[in-house]
Amino acid sequence: MADLASPDAALEHHLVATREARLAEYLDLLRIASISAIPAHAADVRAAAERLATMLRDAGLENVEVCPTGRHPIVYADWLHAEGGPTVVAYGHYDVQPVDPLDEWTSPPFEPLVVGDRVLARGAADDKSNVTILVQTAAALLATRGRLPVNLRFVFEGEEESGSDSLVPWLEANRHRLAGDVAIVSDVGLFEGDRPAITVGLRGIAGVEIHVEGPFQDVHSGVYGGQIENPVNALATIIAALKGPDGRIRVPGFYDDVLPLDEADRAALAGLPFDEEAYRESIGVPALVGEVGYTTLERRGARPTLDVNGIWGGFSGEGGKTIIPARAGAKITCRLVADQDPDRIIEALRTYVERIAPPGVRVEVIGEGGGRPSRTPIDHPATQAAARAIRRIWGEDPLYVREGGSIPFVAEFEHVTGLPIVLLGFAPAAGNFHAPNEWMSLRVFEAGIRTMAAYWDELAGGG
């Protein structure tokens, strides 16, 4: 992809002149290990919030505040001087995923490395790229015009990668800071081949842990084998019963609330420029599998799933240890689609697992919470304004995609604020999010700033 320029000459000149300084600012944010899920990194998360607040003040934003919560801070800022213009609430998150397995990184995850067009670092794409794009867009517009075309409210959270537990209470307590016309969620990215895209669907999520307990402690497998149930074997039996060979989830009631794909939905997904074989090769698997009767793109964004995320039990060290373990466990998450309710799915899982558990063990299913799925109308004026901005900068129409991942806060945000939500971001499709060697394209990063500037102009022009 070639570098994409803004048609605004003054803005383009400023962006070219400040490119190295803006890159340095981005890299400084990437150096902070803001891993929200690990308590030992709480100070790093706070440091990232303070650094982001400094970036916002330097950009010219007002009312900048690092807001305390029960866990990690929320960073708020605004600029509200576009009289008569629309007000936009823009969201991103500054926390990042853990870095394990560390030995698979080619460079230290919090020592950002620029290799050609790419920046390698944890958070380089998800989501510090999009957060920095939002801040630097505002900075560039204020520097070249002295004002913004729209009223902006920024809400940047530090818990998206660990459940967003503090976000909804903060939203409810700060409704006065959320008045607006539209919300922009910049925690998404591009389509395969780094084609510009607007995400119009996100899956929800529901998580559980299954705990299986047998004898009071690990016991000798020769003395007790054949007389008591092995918790690891019992867990394997439970997991095997959750899905059938056709990819269908066997939990009763699991599909009851699923909104079926209509012909228009299926035609839109079928029309996306998707190379299934290249996609398979990029993942490194011998075959793509899933629910029978649906395409890969349909399964990825428009059908629910159930997957084991982790499993433990027994002895796994070097050598042998002939025991029957006392306990075993697994972490499971389900990705949900409209109109599934995460609480109902967790309860259905609990009921089913308790029913199918083998005798001789005690089983507990612990709900880990979740978030609802969301959808955005393609024909909404704010969505179409984003499409026009993409055409101006990229020279092509955006693709409208359904994303397989979840941003649990989106549906809650819509519920609390009543605002329509547009999902627009610039993380590369193959950017290794949540994995070793996460990366961001600097050309896409620069194109993202120009696109957001064009979007604010499009919204101000009546979009």
TORKOL-4160 file (C-alpha; in steps of 0.2 Angstrom, whole numbers, padded with zeros to 4 digits, m for minus):
463
<pt num="1" X="0000" Y="0000" Z="0000"/>
<pt num="2" X="0007" Y="0017" Z="m0005"/>
<pt num="3" X="0007" Y="0032" Z="0008"/>
<pt num="4" X="m0010" Y="0040" Z="0007"/>
<pt num="5" X="m0011" Y="0059" Z="0008"/>
<pt num="6" X="m0024" Y="0071" Z="0014"/>
<pt num="7" X="m0032" Y="0083" Z="0002"/>
<pt num="8" X="m0030" Y="0096" Z="0015"/>
<pt num="9" X="m0013" Y="0104" Z="0010"/>
<pt num="10" X="m0009" Y="0113" Z="0027"/>
<pt num="11" X="m0014" Y="0097" Z="0037"/>
<pt num="12" X="m0003" Y="0086" Z="0025"/>
<pt num="13" X="0012" Y="0098" Z="0027"/>
<pt num="14" X="0011" Y="0097" Z="0046"/>
<pt num="15" X="0009" Y="0078" Z="0046"/>
<pt num="16" X="0024" Y="0076" Z="0035"/>
<pt num="17" X="0034" Y="0089" Z="0045"/>
<pt num="18" X="0030" Y="0081" Z="0062"/>
<pt num="19" X="0031" Y="0062" Z="0057"/>
<pt num="20" X="0047" Y="0058" Z="0067"/>
<pt num="21" X="0041" Y="0067" Z="0083"/>
<pt num="22" X="0024" Y="0059" Z="0082"/>
<pt num="23" X="0032" Y="0042" Z="0079"/>
<pt num="24" X="0043" Y="0045" Z="0095"/>
<pt num="25" X="0027" Y="0049" Z="0105"/>
<pt num="26" X="0019" Y="0033" Z="0099"/>
<pt num="27" X="0035" Y="0022" Z="0104"/>
<pt num="28" X="0036" Y="0030" Z="0121"/>
<pt num="29" X="0018" Y="0024" Z="0124"/>
<pt num="30" X="0022" Y="0007" Z="0118"/>
<pt num="31" X="0037" Y="0006" Z="0131"/>
<pt num="32" X="0025" Y="0006" Z="0145"/>
<pt num="33" X="0020" Y="m0012" Z="0150"/>
<pt num="34" X="0001" Y="m0008" Z="0154"/>
<pt num="35" X="m0005" Y="m0026" Z="0156"/>
<pt num="36" X="m0021" Y="m0024" Z="0165"/>
<pt num="37" X="m0024" Y="m0042" Z="0169"/>
<pt num="38" X="m0008" Y="m0044" Z="0180"/>
<pt num="39" X="m0009" Y="m0035" Z="0197"/>
<pt num="40" X="0010" Y="m0033" Z="0197"/>
<pt num="41" X="0008" Y="m0021" Z="0182"/>
<pt num="42" X="m0004" Y="m0010" Z="0191"/>
<pt num="43" X="0009" Y="0004" Z="0192"/>
<pt num="44" X="0013" Y="0002" Z="0173"/>
<pt num="45" X="m0006" Y="0004" Z="0169"/>
<pt num="46" X="m0006" Y="0020" Z="0179"/>
<pt num="47" X="0009" Y="0026" Z="0171"/>
<pt num="48" X="0002" Y="0023" Z="0154"/>
<pt num="49" X="m0014" Y="0033" Z="0159"/>
<pt num="50" X="m0003" Y="0047" Z="0165"/>
<pt num="51" X="0007" Y="0047" Z="0149"/>
<pt num="52" X="m0009" Y="0047" Z="0138"/>
<pt num="53" X="m0015" Y="0062" Z="0148"/>
<pt num="54" X="0001" Y="0071" Z="0145"/>
<pt num="55" X="m0002" Y="0067" Z="0126"/>
<pt num="56" X="m0019" Y="0074" Z="0127"/>
<pt num="57" X="m0014" Y="0090" Z="0135"/>
<pt num="58" X="0000" Y="0093" Z="0123"/>
<pt num="59" X="m0012" Y="0090" Z="0109"/>
<pt num="60" X="m0023" Y="0105" Z="0115"/>
<pt num="61" X="m0037" Y="0095" Z="0123"/>
<pt num="62" X="m0046" Y="0102" Z="0138"/>
<pt num="63" X="m0053" Y="0095" Z="0155"/>
<pt num="64" X="m0040" Y="0081" Z="0154"/>
<pt num="65" X="m0042" Y="0069" Z="0169"/>
<pt num="66" X="m0035" Y="0053" Z="0175"/>
<pt num="67" X="m0051" Y="0046" Z="0183"/>
<pt num="68" X="m0049" Y="0033" Z="0197"/>
<pt num="69" X="m0059" Y="0018" Z="0197"/>
<pt num="70" X="m0060" Y="0002" Z="0207"/>
<pt num="71" X="m0046" Y="m0005" Z="0197"/>
<pt num="72" X="m0037" Y="0005" Z="0183"/>
<pt num="73" X="m0040" Y="0023" Z="0178"/>
<pt num="74" X="m0051" Y="0030" Z="0164"/>
<pt num="75" X="m0043" Y="0044" Z="0155"/>
<pt num="76" X="m0055" Y="0058" Z="0149"/>
<pt num="77" X="m0053" Y="0074" Z="0139"/>
<pt num="78" X="m0063" Y="0085" Z="0128"/>
<pt num="79" X="m0064" Y="0099" Z="0116"/>
<pt num="80" X="m0081" Y="0107" Z="0115"/>
<pt num="81" X="m0080" Y="0123" Z="0105"/>
<pt num="82" X="m0087" Y="0118" Z="0088"/>
<pt num="83" X="m0103" Y="0128" Z="0090"/>
<pt num="84" X="m0118" Y="0120" Z="0081"/>
<pt num="85" X="m0107" Y="0105" Z="0076"/>
<pt num="86" X="m0110" Y="0087" Z="0081"/>
<pt num="87" X="m0103" Y="0080" Z="0097"/>
<pt num="88" X="m0093" Y="0064" Z="0095"/>
<pt num="89" X="m0088" Y="0052" Z="0110"/>
<pt num="90" X="m0072" Y="0043" Z="0104"/>
<pt num="91" X="m0067" Y="0027" Z="0114"/>
<pt num="92" X="m0051" Y="0017" Z="0114"/>
<pt num="93" X="m0041" Y="0007" Z="0127"/>
<pt num="94" X="m0023" Y="0009" Z="0132"/>
<pt num="95" X="m0021" Y="m0007" Z="0142"/>
<pt num="96" X="m0013" Y="m0023" Z="0133"/>
<pt num="97" X="m0013" Y="m0041" Z="0134"/>
<pt num="98" X="0000" Y="m0052" Z="0143"/>
<pt num="99" X="0016" Y="m0056" Z="0133"/>
<pt num="100" X="0017" Y="m0075" Z="0135"/>
<pt num="101" X="0025" Y="m0085" Z="0128"/>
<pt num="102" X="0040" Y="m0073" Z="0129"/>
<pt num="103" X="0052" Y="m0085" Z="0121"/>
<pt num="104" X="0042" Y="m0083" Z="0104"/>
<pt num="105" X="0045" Y="m0064" Z="0103"/>
<pt num="106" X="0059" Y="m0059" Z="0091"/>
<pt num="107" X="0062" Y="m0044" Z="0101"/>
<pt num="108" X="0057" Y="m0038" Z="0119"/>
<pt num="109" X="0039" Y="m0034" Z="0119"/>
<pt num="110" X="0040" Y="m0017" Z="0127"/>
<pt num="111" X="0056" Y="m0012" Z="0118"/>
<pt num="112" X="0047" Y="m0006" Z="0102"/>
<pt num="113" X="0057" Y="m0011" Z="0086"/>
<pt num="114" X="0055" Y="m0002" Z="0069"/>
<pt num="115" X="0058" Y="m0014" Z="0055"/>
<pt num="116" X="0055" Y="m0006" Z="0038"/>
<pt num="117" X="0037" Y="m0001" Z="0038"/>
<pt num="118" X="0032" Y="m0011" Z="0054"/>
<pt num="119" X="0033" Y="m0007" Z="0073"/>
<pt num="120" X="0035" Y="m0023" Z="0084"/>
<pt num="121" X="0028" Y="m0022" Z="0102"/>
<pt num="122" X="0014" Y="m0027" Z="0113"/>
<pt num="123" X="0000" Y="m0015" Z="0110"/>
<pt num="124" X="0007" Y="m0009" Z="0094"/>
<pt num="125" X="m0009" Y="m0013" Z="0085"/>
<pt num="126" X="m0021" Y="m0017" Z="0099"/>
<pt num="127" X="m0025" Y="m0004" Z="0104"/>
<pt num="128" X="m0011" Y="0009" Z="0106"/>
<pt num="129" X="m0011" Y="0012" Z="0088"/>
<pt num="130" X="m0029" Y="0018" Z="0087"/>
<pt num="131" X="m0028" Y="0028" Z="0103"/>
<pt num="132" X="m0013" Y="0037" Z="0097"/>
<pt num="133" X="m0021" Y="0040" Z="0080"/>
<pt num="134" X="m0036" Y="0048" Z="0088"/>
<pt num="135" X="m0025" Y="0060" Z="0099"/>
<pt num="136" X="m0013" Y="0064" Z="0085"/>
<pt num="137" X="m0027" Y="0068" Z="0073"/>
<pt num="138" X="m0034" Y="0081" Z="0086"/>
<pt num="139" X="m0017" Y="0088" Z="0088"/>
<pt num="140" X="m0014" Y="0090" Z="0070"/>
<pt num="141" X="m0031" Y="0099" Z="0067"/>
<pt num="142" X="m0029" Y="0110" Z="0082"/>
<pt num="143" X="m0011" Y="0115" Z="0076"/>
<pt num="144" X="m0016" Y="0119" Z="0058"/>
<pt num="145" X="m0033" Y="0126" Z="0060"/>
<pt num="146" X="m0034" Y="0131" Z="0078"/>
<pt num="147" X="m0050" Y="0122" Z="0080"/>
<pt num="148" X="m0059" Y="0105" Z="0077"/>
<pt num="149" X="m0073" Y="0103" Z="0065"/>
<pt num="150" X="m0083" Y="0093" Z="0078"/>
<pt num="151" X="m0085" Y="0093" Z="0097"/>
<pt num="152" X="m0074" Y="0079" Z="0104"/>
<pt num="153" X="m0075" Y="0069" Z="0120"/>
<pt num="154" X="m0062" Y="0056" Z="0123"/>
<pt num="155" X="m0064" Y="0041" Z="0134"/>
<pt num="156" X="m0049" Y="0029" Z="0135"/>
<pt num="157" X="m0050" Y="0014" Z="0147"/>
<pt num="158" X="m0037" Y="0003" Z="0155"/>
<pt num="159" X="m0046" Y="m0013" Z="0158"/>
<pt num="160" X="m0053" Y="m0018" Z="0140"/>
<pt num="161" X="m0041" Y="m0033" Z="0140"/>
<pt num="162" X="m0046" Y="m0039" Z="0157"/>
<pt num="163" X="m0065" Y="m0037" Z="0157"/>
<pt num="164" X="m0069" Y="m0018" Z="0158"/>
<pt num="165" X="m0077" Y="m0021" Z="0175"/>
<pt num="166" X="m0075" Y="m0002" Z="0180"/>
<pt num="167" X="m0081" Y="0005" Z="0163"/>
<pt num="168" X="m0100" Y="0004" Z="0165"/>
<pt num="169" X="m0100" Y="0011" Z="0183"/>
<pt num="170" X="m0090" Y="0025" Z="0177"/>
<pt num="171" X="m0101" Y="0028" Z="0162"/>
<pt num="172" X="m0116" Y="0028" Z="0173"/>
<pt num="173" X="m0108" Y="0040" Z="0185"/>
<pt num="174" X="m0102" Y="0052" Z="0171"/>
<pt num="175" X="m0117" Y="0053" Z="0159"/>
<pt num="176" X="m0115" Y="0072" Z="0159"/>
<pt num="177" X="m0098" Y="0069" Z="0150"/>
<pt num="178" X="m0106" Y="0058" Z="0137"/>
<pt num="179" X="m0119" Y="0069" Z="0129"/>
<pt num="180" X="m0117" Y="0068" Z="0111"/>
<pt num="181" X="m0123" Y="0063" Z="0094"/>
<pt num="182" X="m0113" Y="0048" Z="0090"/>
<pt num="183" X="m0099" Y="0036" Z="0098"/>
<pt num="184" X="m0084" Y="0030" Z="0089"/>
<pt num="185" X="m0076" Y="0014" Z="0095"/>
<pt num="186" X="m0058" Y="0013" Z="0088"/>
<pt num="187" X="m0053" Y="m0004" Z="0094"/>
<pt num="188" X="m0055" Y="m0013" Z="0077"/>
<pt num="189" X="m0045" Y="m0014" Z="0061"/>
<pt num="190" X="m0043" Y="m0018" Z="0043"/>
<pt num="191" X="m0049" Y="m0032" Z="0032"/>
<pt num="192" X="m0038" Y="m0046" Z="0025"/>
<pt num="193" X="m0025" Y="m0038" Z="0013"/>
<pt num="194" X="m0026" Y="m0022" Z="0024"/>
<pt num="195" X="m0042" Y="m0016" Z="0015"/>
<pt num="196" X="m0051" Y="m0002" Z="0024"/>
<pt num="197" X="m0066" Y="m0008" Z="0033"/>
<pt num="198" X="m0080" Y="m0003" Z="0044"/>
<pt num="199" X="m0085" Y="m0016" Z="0057"/>
<pt num="200" X="m0104" Y="m0018" Z="0058"/>
<pt num="201" X="m0105" Y="m0033" Z="0069"/>
<pt num="202" X="m0096" Y="m0039" Z="0085"/>
<pt num="203" X="m0098" Y="m0055" Z="0094"/>
<pt num="204" X="m0102" Y="m0055" Z="0112"/>
<pt num="205" X="m0093" Y="m0067" Z="0125"/>
<pt num="206" X="m0098" Y="m0078" Z="0139"/>
<pt num="207" X="m0084" Y="m0087" Z="0150"/>
<pt num="208" X="m0084" Y="m0101" Z="0163"/>
<pt num="209" X="m0072" Y="m0111" Z="0172"/>
<pt num="210" X="m0075" Y="m0130" Z="0175"/>
<pt num="211" X="m0068" Y="m0137" Z="0191"/>
<pt num="212" X="m0068" Y="m0156" Z="0194"/>
<pt num="213" X="m0063" Y="m0163" Z="0210"/>
<pt num="214" X="m0060" Y="m0182" Z="0215"/>
<pt num="215" X="m0050" Y="m0189" Z="0230"/>
<pt num="216" X="m0044" Y="m0178" Z="0244"/>
<pt num="217" X="m0027" Y="m0177" Z="0237"/>
<pt num="218" X="m0016" Y="m0185" Z="0222"/>
<pt num="219" X="m0016" Y="m0204" Z="0225"/>
<pt num="220" X="m0006" Y="m0219" Z="0218"/>
<pt num="221" X="m0013" Y="m0224" Z="0201"/>
<pt num="222" X="m0009" Y="m0242" Z="0205"/>
<pt num="223" X="m0017" Y="m0244" Z="0222"/>
<pt num="224" X="m0032" Y="m0234" Z="0217"/>
<pt num="225" X="m0034" Y="m0236" Z="0198"/>
<pt num="226" X="m0050" Y="m0244" Z="0193"/>
<pt num="227" X="m0059" Y="m0240" Z="0209"/>
<pt num="228" X="m0061" Y="m0221" Z="0208"/>
<pt num="229" X="m0065" Y="m0208" Z="0194"/>
<pt num="230" X="m0050" Y="m0199" Z="0188"/>
<pt num="231" X="m0054" Y="m0180" Z="0187"/>
<pt num="232" X="m0044" Y="m0177" Z="0171"/>
<pt num="233" X="m0053" Y="m0191" Z="0163"/>
<pt num="234" X="m0069" Y="m0184" Z="0169"/>
<pt num="235" X="m0065" Y="m0167" Z="0162"/>
<pt num="236" X="m0060" Y="m0174" Z="0145"/>
<pt num="237" X="m0077" Y="m0183" Z="0145"/>
<pt num="238" X="m0086" Y="m0167" Z="0149"/>
<pt num="239" X="m0077" Y="m0157" Z="0136"/>
<pt num="240" X="m0079" Y="m0170" Z="0122"/>
<pt num="241" X="m0098" Y="m0169" Z="0125"/>
<pt num="242" X="m0099" Y="m0150" Z="0123"/>
<pt num="243" X="m0098" Y="m0151" Z="0103"/>
<pt num="244" X="m0102" Y="m0163" Z="0090"/>
<pt num="245" X="m0092" Y="m0169" Z="0075"/>
<pt num="246" X="m0103" Y="m0157" Z="0064"/>
<pt num="247" X="m0096" Y="m0142" Z="0074"/>
<pt num="248" X="m0113" Y="m0139" Z="0083"/>
<pt num="249" X="m0113" Y="m0135" Z="0101"/>
<pt num="250" X="m0123" Y="m0148" Z="0111"/>
<pt num="251" X="m0128" Y="m0137" Z="0126"/>
<pt num="252" X="m0147" Y="m0137" Z="0126"/>
<pt num="253" X="m0155" Y="m0120" Z="0122"/>
<pt num="254" X="m0138" Y="m0113" Z="0116"/>
<pt num="255" X="m0145" Y="m0108" Z="0099"/>
<pt num="256" X="m0162" Y="m0103" Z="0104"/>
<pt num="257" X="m0159" Y="m0084" Z="0103"/>
<pt num="258" X="m0147" Y="m0084" Z="0088"/>
<pt num="259" X="m0153" Y="m0072" Z="0075"/>
<pt num="260" X="m0152" Y="m0081" Z="0059"/>
<pt num="261" X="m0142" Y="m0075" Z="0044"/>
<pt num="262" X="m0154" Y="m0069" Z="0030"/>
<pt num="263" X="m0150" Y="m0070" Z="0012"/>
<pt num="264" X="m0144" Y="m0052" Z="0011"/>
<pt num="265" X="m0132" Y="m0055" Z="0026"/>
<pt num="266" X="m0125" Y="m0071" Z="0017"/>
<pt num="267" X="m0123" Y="m0062" Z="0001"/>
<pt num="268" X="m0114" Y="m0047" Z="0009"/>
<pt num="269" X="m0101" Y="m0059" Z="0017"/>
<pt num="270" X="m0099" Y="m0069" Z="0001"/>
<pt num="271" X="m0095" Y="m0053" Z="m0008"/>
<pt num="272" X="m0080" Y="m0049" Z="0003"/>
<pt num="273" X="m0063" Y="m0051" Z="m0006"/>
<pt num="274" X="m0058" Y="m0066" Z="0005"/>
<pt num="275" X="m0044" Y="m0078" Z="0000"/>
<pt num="276" X="m0048" Y="m0093" Z="0011"/>
<pt num="277" X="m0033" Y="m0103" Z="0006"/>
<pt num="278" X="m0021" Y="m0089" Z="0009"/>
<pt num="279" X="m0030" Y="m0086" Z="0026"/>
<pt num="280" X="m0028" Y="m0104" Z="0031"/>
<pt num="281" X="m0009" Y="m0104" Z="0026"/>
<pt num="282" X="m0007" Y="m0088" Z="0036"/>
<pt num="283" X="m0013" Y="m0097" Z="0052"/>
<pt num="284" X="m0002" Y="m0112" Z="0049"/>
<pt num="285" X="m0016" Y="m0125" Z="0050"/>
<pt num="286" X="m0019" Y="m0140" Z="0039"/>
<pt num="287" X="m0038" Y="m0136" Z="0037"/>
<pt num="288" X="m0051" Y="m0124" Z="0042"/>
<pt num="289" X="m0065" Y="m0132" Z="0051"/>
<pt num="290" X="m0081" Y="m0127" Z="0060"/>
<pt num="291" X="m0100" Y="m0128" Z="0060"/>
<pt num="292" X="m0107" Y="m0137" Z="0045"/>
<pt num="293" X="m0117" Y="m0128" Z="0033"/>
<pt num="294" X="m0108" Y="m0111" Z="0035"/>
<pt num="295" X="m0094" Y="m0103" Z="0026"/>
<pt num="296" X="m0078" Y="m0097" Z="0035"/>
<pt num="297" X="m0083" Y="m0079" Z="0036"/>
<pt num="298" X="m0100" Y="m0083" Z="0042"/>
<pt num="299" X="m0093" Y="m0094" Z="0056"/>
<pt num="300" X="m0080" Y="m0080" Z="0060"/>
<pt num="301" X="m0092" Y="m0066" Z="0063"/>
<pt num="302" X="m0110" Y="m0072" Z="0062"/>
<pt num="303" X="m0111" Y="m0089" Z="0071"/>
<pt num="304" X="m0108" Y="m0093" Z="0090"/>
<pt num="305" X="m0093" Y="m0103" Z="0096"/>
<pt num="306" X="m0087" Y="m0113" Z="0111"/>
<pt num="307" X="m0069" Y="m0115" Z="0114"/>
<pt num="308" X="m0057" Y="m0122" Z="0128"/>
<pt num="309" X="m0045" Y="m0108" Z="0131"/>
<pt num="310" X="m0034" Y="m0118" Z="0144"/>
<pt num="311" X="m0034" Y="m0134" Z="0154"/>
<pt num="312" X="m0025" Y="m0141" Z="0169"/>
<pt num="313" X="m0023" Y="m0156" Z="0180"/>
<pt num="314" X="m0011" Y="m0169" Z="0185"/>
<pt num="315" X="0008" Y="m0170" Z="0183"/>
<pt num="316" X="0015" Y="m0163" Z="0167"/>
<pt num="317" X="0034" Y="m0161" Z="0173"/>
<pt num="318" X="0049" Y="m0170" Z="0166"/>
<pt num="319" X="0048" Y="m0189" Z="0169"/>
<pt num="320" X="0034" Y="m0199" Z="0175"/>
<pt num="321" X="0023" Y="m0198" Z="0191"/>
<pt num="322" X="0010" Y="m0212" Z="0192"/>
<pt num="323" X="m0005" Y="m0203" Z="0201"/>
<pt num="324" X="m0023" Y="m0200" Z="0200"/>
<pt num="325" X="m0024" Y="m0181" Z="0201"/>
<pt num="326" X="m0036" Y="m0174" Z="0215"/>
<pt num="327" X="m0042" Y="m0161" Z="0203"/>
<pt num="328" X="m0043" Y="m0154" Z="0185"/>
<pt num="329" X="m0050" Y="m0139" Z="0177"/>
<pt num="330" X="m0053" Y="m0129" Z="0161"/>
<pt num="331" X="m0057" Y="m0112" Z="0155"/>
<pt num="332" X="m0070" Y="m0110" Z="0142"/>
<pt num="333" X="m0077" Y="m0095" Z="0132"/>
<pt num="334" X="m0091" Y="m0094" Z="0120"/>
<pt num="335" X="m0092" Y="m0081" Z="0107"/>
<pt num="336" X="m0110" Y="m0075" Z="0105"/>
<pt num="337" X="m0121" Y="m0067" Z="0091"/>
<pt num="338" X="m0137" Y="m0057" Z="0091"/>
<pt num="339" X="m0148" Y="m0060" Z="0101"/>
<pt num="340" X="m0139" Y="m0071" Z="0113"/>
<pt num="341" X="m0138" Y="m0066" Z="0132"/>
<pt num="342" X="m0122" Y="m0071" Z="0140"/>
<pt num="343" X="m0130" Y="m0074" Z="0157"/>
<pt num="344" X="m0142" Y="m0087" Z="0149"/>
<pt num="345" X="m0128" Y="m0095" Z="0140"/>
<pt num="346" X="m0118" Y="m0097" Z="0156"/>
<pt num="347" X="m0133" Y="m0104" Z="0165"/>
<pt num="348" X="m0136" Y="m0116" Z="0151"/>
<pt num="349" X="m0118" Y="m0122" Z="0151"/>
<pt num="350" X="m0119" Y="m0125" Z="0170"/>
<pt num="351" X="m0135" Y="m0135" Z="0169"/>
<pt num="352" X="m0128" Y="m0146" Z="0155"/>
<pt num="353" X="m0111" Y="m0149" Z="0163"/>
<pt num="354" X="m0118" Y="m0154" Z="0179"/>
<pt num="355" X="m0130" Y="m0166" Z="0170"/>
<pt num="356" X="m0117" Y="m0175" Z="0160"/>
<pt num="357" X="m0103" Y="m0175" Z="0173"/>
<pt num="358" X="m0097" Y="m0193" Z="0177"/>
<pt num="359" X="m0101" Y="m0200" Z="0194"/>
<pt num="360" X="m0087" Y="m0201" Z="0206"/>
<pt num="361" X="m0082" Y="m0183" Z="0205"/>
<pt num="362" X="m0088" Y="m0166" Z="0211"/>
<pt num="363" X="m0090" Y="m0153" Z="0197"/>
<pt num="364" X="m0092" Y="m0134" Z="0199"/>
<pt num="365" X="m0095" Y="m0122" Z="0184"/>
<pt num="366" X="m0090" Y="m0104" Z="0189"/>
<pt num="367" X="m0097" Y="m0090" Z="0178"/>
<pt num="368" X="m0083" Y="m0078" Z="0172"/>
<pt num="369" X="m0095" Y="m0065" Z="0165"/>
<pt num="370" X="m0096" Y="m0059" Z="0148"/>
<pt num="371" X="m0103" Y="m0046" Z="0136"/>
<pt num="372" X="m0117" Y="m0044" Z="0123"/>
<pt num="373" X="m0115" Y="m0044" Z="0104"/>
<pt num="374" X="m0118" Y="m0028" Z="0094"/>
<pt num="375" X="m0123" Y="m0023" Z="0077"/>
<pt num="376" X="m0122" Y="m0006" Z="0068"/>
<pt num="377" X="m0133" Y="m0001" Z="0054"/>
<pt num="378" X="m0124" Y="0002" Z="0037"/>
<pt num="379" X="m0136" Y="0015" Z="0032"/>
<pt num="380" X="m0134" Y="0026" Z="0047"/>
<pt num="381" X="m0128" Y="0044" Z="0043"/>
<pt num="382" X="m0113" Y="0042" Z="0054"/>
<pt num="383" X="m0108" Y="0026" Z="0046"/>
<pt num="384" X="m0110" Y="0033" Z="0029"/>
<pt num="385" X="m0099" Y="0048" Z="0034"/>
<pt num="386" X="m0085" Y="0036" Z="0039"/>
<pt num="387" X="m0087" Y="0028" Z="0022"/>
<pt num="388" X="m0085" Y="0045" Z="0013"/>
<pt num="389" X="m0070" Y="0049" Z="0023"/>
<pt num="390" X="m0062" Y="0032" Z="0018"/>
<pt num="391" X="m0066" Y="0035" Z="0000"/>
<pt num="392" X="m0057" Y="0052" Z="0001"/>
<pt num="393" X="m0041" Y="0046" Z="0008"/>
<pt num="394" X="m0040" Y="0028" Z="0002"/>
<pt num="395" X="m0048" Y="0030" Z="m0015"/>
<pt num="396" X="m0059" Y="0015" Z="m0013"/>
<pt num="397" X="m0075" Y="0010" Z="m0004"/>
<pt num="398" X="m0074" Y="0002" Z="0013"/>
<pt num="399" X="m0079" Y="m0016" Z="0016"/>
<pt num="400" X="m0093" Y="m0019" Z="0029"/>
<pt num="401" X="m0087" Y="m0033" Z="0040"/>
<pt num="402" X="m0093" Y="m0043" Z="0055"/>
<pt num="403" X="m0079" Y="m0046" Z="0067"/>
<pt num="404" X="m0076" Y="m0062" Z="0076"/>
<pt num="405" X="m0069" Y="m0054" Z="0092"/>
<pt num="406" X="m0078" Y="m0046" Z="0106"/>
<pt num="407" X="m0078" Y="m0029" Z="0114"/>
<pt num="408" X="m0090" Y="m0032" Z="0128"/>
<pt num="409" X="m0092" Y="m0014" Z="0133"/>
<pt num="410" X="m0099" Y="m0009" Z="0116"/>
<pt num="411" X="m0117" Y="m0015" Z="0119"/>
<pt num="412" X="m0116" Y="m0008" Z="0137"/>
<pt num="413" X="m0110" Y="0009" Z="0131"/>
<pt num="414" X="m0124" Y="0009" Z="0118"/>
<pt num="415" X="m0137" Y="0005" Z="0132"/>
<pt num="416" X="m0130" Y="0018" Z="0145"/>
<pt num="417" X="m0128" Y="0032" Z="0133"/>
<pt num="418" X="m0141" Y="0029" Z="0119"/>
<pt num="419" X="m0129" Y="0034" Z="0106"/>
<pt num="420" X="m0127" Y="0025" Z="0089"/>
<pt num="421" X="m0110" Y="0017" Z="0088"/>
<pt num="422" X="m0098" Y="0017" Z="0073"/>
<pt num="423" X="m0083" Y="0005" Z="0074"/>
<pt num="424" X="m0068" Y="0012" Z="0065"/>
<pt num="425" X="m0050" Y="0008" Z="0067"/>
<pt num="426" X="m0034" Y="0004" Z="0058"/>
<pt num="427" X="m0025" Y="m0011" Z="0066"/>
<pt num="428" X="m0018" Y="m0023" Z="0052"/>
<pt num="429" X="m0028" Y="m0038" Z="0049"/>
<pt num="430" X="m0013" Y="m0050" Z="0052"/>
<pt num="431" X="m0006" Y="m0039" Z="0066"/>
<pt num="432" X="m0003" Y="m0054" Z="0079"/>
<pt num="433" X="m0015" Y="m0046" Z="0092"/>
<pt num="434" X="m0014" Y="m0055" Z="0108"/>
<pt num="435" X="0001" Y="m0066" Z="0101"/>
<pt num="436" X="0020" Y="m0064" Z="0100"/>
<pt num="437" X="0027" Y="m0051" Z="0088"/>
<pt num="438" X="0012" Y="m0040" Z="0088"/>
<pt num="439" X="0015" Y="m0026" Z="0074"/>
<pt num="440" X="0008" Y="m0011" Z="0066"/>
<pt num="441" X="0011" Y="m0004" Z="0049"/>
<pt num="442" X="0017" Y="0014" Z="0050"/>
<pt num="443" X="0009" Y="0018" Z="0033"/>
<pt num="444" X="m0008" Y="0012" Z="0039"/>
<pt num="445" X="m0005" Y="0022" Z="0055"/>
<pt num="446" X="m0002" Y="0038" Z="0045"/>
<pt num="447" X="m0017" Y="0034" Z="0034"/>
<pt num="448" X="m0027" Y="0032" Z="0049"/>
<pt num="449" X="m0024" Y="0050" Z="0055"/>
<pt num="450" X="m0028" Y="0057" Z="0038"/>
<pt num="451" X="m0044" Y="0046" Z="0038"/>
<pt num="452" X="m0050" Y="0052" Z="0055"/>
<pt num="453" X="m0047" Y="0070" Z="0050"/>
<pt num="454" X="m0058" Y="0068" Z="0035"/>
<pt num="455" X="m0071" Y="0059" Z="0046"/>
<pt num="456" X="m0072" Y="0073" Z="0058"/>
<pt num="457" X="m0074" Y="0085" Z="0042"/>
<pt num="458" X="m0088" Y="0073" Z="0035"/>
<pt num="459" X="m0097" Y="0073" Z="0051"/>
<pt num="460" X="m0096" Y="0092" Z="0053"/>
<pt num="461" X="m0103" Y="0094" Z="0035"/>
<pt num="462" X="m0119" Y="0086" Z="0039"/>
<pt num="463" X="m0115" Y="0068" Z="0040"/>
